[in-house]
Every structure is written in structure tokens, then in C-alpha cells.
Amino acid sequence: MERVRAKVLRDAMLIASKDLLIEARTREIVTTAGFFAALVAILTSVAFTEGANTTRRIAPGAIWIAVAFASILALGRTWQREREDSALLGLLVSPVRRSALFLGKAVGVLAFVLVVEAIVVPIVALLFHVDLPQVGGALAIVLLLGTVGVAATGTLFGAMTVRTRARDLVLATVLFPLLSPTLLSGVAATREIFSGAAIGELRDYFVLLGAFDAVSVIGGLTLFGALIDD
């Protein structure tokens, strides 16, 4: 059993490394999603007049809306690459377990979205006058927990829609309702952080995000093979 787990993890890292290497050469996902996320943050700051509660009420939404739509862009492009030149078929006929394929693709998407967050969070902090060093630790935990759920759920349903013609539309239509628990929890937790809440006061949000992550990862490992092989 330990040898099987080690092989799954090793194969998953190889698949993730493949996606990251392609992105390092092309930079198309991070560039496109990063510019989009930055534009969302800038337009949000321009659209709302500053006031005493602007940071607490608007900035969390600016971050998570940017993350949500950037995730769709990243997921759509990472699966589009697998459609080109029968790359997906090559993965499916290779001696790689479906669980390793799921984990590898999810880790790749997670890395892409984290890079986008590293771009958009400082922009939001600058535009909304957020003291980033003060809230950075708690915000990083919330973003990481939320992004794990987004990456795992998106990878699972990205596999389901990879063969459809209107895959981006179908993916967004299916994915956003499923992501509503983690997005709502992320926005609420971020709002509390910007209001000055300590990490200990965010325990309920951490539990909700962690539970969603666990369900997403376990569900992905269980269902991915059936979805990708259909």
C-alpha cells in the first residue's frame, strides 16, 4: 500500500511538473488570468466611492471575484492543452492511476491560481488601503484553504466537460454553484480579517473551508476515473 501511494504521489508530481513547465515556457494562463484579475480589482475600486466601510465591504469581494473568474480561465486552458494533439489520450493509456492524474492536474491549477492571487492581493491592498503586513498571515491561510477547494472541484468537473464543445460555458455553469460554499466562506472570512479579527476568531471559517476541501479532494479521487473514462 505504501508503494502504491508513493507511486501515485510521484506520478502526480510528474503531471503537475509537466503543466508547470509548459506554463513557464508560454506564460499564457498566468498572464491572461493575472491581467483579468487585476482589471477586476481596478474596476471595482473605481466603481465604488471610498468611505469608512469600503475596505471591509468591497475589498473581500474584489479579491474573491477575481479569484473565481481567474480559476475558470486557468481550468479551461489547462484542459484545452490536453485536447491538443491527443495529449489526453496519451495520459489515459499511460500506466498512471487516475487518482495520480487528478492530483497532478489539481496541483497545477492550484499553483496557477496562487500566482494570480499573489498578483491581485497586493493590488487590492494598494487600491483599498489595506495594511497587508498586518492581515497577511490570516489572509494567506484563508486564500490557501479556499483555493484548494476551487482547484480540486474545478479539476474534477473540468474533466467532465473537456470533451464538450461549449466546455468553458458548461464548466462555469456547473462549477460556480458548487463553489458557492467556499466562495461565501472565503468572502466572509476575508471581511472579518479586514475588520481586525484575530486568527482564533476565524476558526469556524477554517473548519468550513477545510471540510469543503476534504469533500472536494476525496470526491475527486473517487469520481475522477469514471468521469474521465466516459
C-alpha positions, 0 to 999 in steps of 0.5 A: 500500500505504501508503494502504491501511494508513493507511486501515485504521489510521484506520478502526480508530481510528474503531471503537475511538473509537466503543466508547470513547465509548459506554463513557464515556457508560454506564460499564457494562463498566468498572464491572461488570468493575472491581467483579468484579475487585476482589471477586476480589482481596478474596476471595482475600486473605481466603481465604488466611492471610498468611505469608512466601510469600503475596505471591509465591504468591497475589498473581500469581494474584489479579491474573491471575484477575481479569484473565481473568474481567474480559476475558470480561465486557468481550468479551461486552458489547462484542459484545452492543452490536453485536447491538443494533439491527443495529449489526453489520450496519451495520459489515459493509456499511460500506466498512471492511476487516475487518482495520480492524474487528478492530483497532478492536474489539481496541483497545477491549477492550484499553483496557477491560481496562487500566482494570480492571487499573489498578483491581485492581493497586493493590488487590492491592498494598494487600491483599498488601503489595506495594511497587508503586513498586518492581515497577511498571515490570516489572509494567506491561510484563508486564500490557501484553504479556499483555493484548494477547494476551487482547484480540486472541484474545478479539476474534477468537473473540468474533466467532465466537460473537456470533451464538450464543445461549449466546455468553458460555458458548461464548466462555469455553469456547473462549477460556480454553484458548487463553489458557492460554499467556499466562495461565501466562506472565503468572502466572509472570512476575508471581511472579518480579517479586514475588520481586525479579527484575530486568527482564533476568531476565524476558526469556524471559517477554517473548519468550513473551508477545510471540510469543503476541501476534504469533500472536494479532494476525496470526491475527486479521487473517487469520481475522477476515473469514471468521469474521465473514462466516459 
